[in-house]
């Protein structure tokens, strides 16, 4: 079960990404299989490779800020094709 604080921080991270990249869609948030203290925010990335790189760079910065400020490890990952709908 995902901690409520994790959910809030994951949603905040996605909201910040969406402000810069409105085409993003969140599929879900899941615990890492290997580490229950690690949350994955699974999103549909832009088709444009340069925009995808920009999304990943911003996501890395925001994730690092969350880790340093709150101690929560959150990673933005690309949703699997079957999850994209």
PEFEN-V650509 format. One record per run of one state. SS is the DSSP state (A for helix, B for strand, O for the rest). FROM is the first residue (numbers start at 1). LEN is the number of residues. If there is no record, write none. Layout:
BEGIN
SS;FROM;LEN  SS;FROM;LEN
END
This chain:
BEGIN
O;1;3  A;4;17  O;21;4  B;25;7  O;32;6  B;38;7  O;45;4  A;49;22  O;71;2  B;73;6  O;79;2  A;81;3  O;84;2
END
